[in-house]
Amino acid sequence: MSASYPLRPFLPGDTIALRELFAQSIEELTADDYDEDQRVAWASTAADAEAFAARLGAMVTLVVQVEGEYAGFASLKDNNVLDMLYVHPYFAGQGVGSALADAIERLARGRGASEITVEASDTAEPFFEARGYEAKQRNMVPRDDLWLTNTTMIKKLGAANDG
């Protein structure tokens, strides 16, 4: 059921739109799992546009745009960590996250990784579980003066010719 979306590399000109997408995704999609103060603290990690651009640029970051609208983005860090995966609320549940996760997993496998790790928010945990990730440990992440919970999850990747 995975829809096909055009993926392209992150460009510095994407920074502002992706910061907005990041904040909207957190604000609207995680409200059942995190309170408002936690969501504000989490979203504020992208407040510094230069630092956010540098973070995205330091990784392999893929962007999905649909008819000019930013639908989502995902980043692969150190060839074996799915560091960020965010989907715009308007595109939630339409396969954008799956298309991005598929691409990041393929990239990791193609670069020799035997497994991939993600720090999944409580909101994202069922998504990753459905993709074959296994929960390994619960984490408390400090953001400003608050604590946010997430779960380290790992998925074994088959050989590069499996997919």
Beta strands, then each sheet from edge to edge (+ up, - down):
strand 1: 7-9
strand 2: 60-66
strand 3: 69-77
strand 4: 81-87
strand 5: 115-121
strand 6: 134-143
strand 7: 146-156
sheet 1: 1+ 2- 3+ 4- 5- 7+ 6-
end
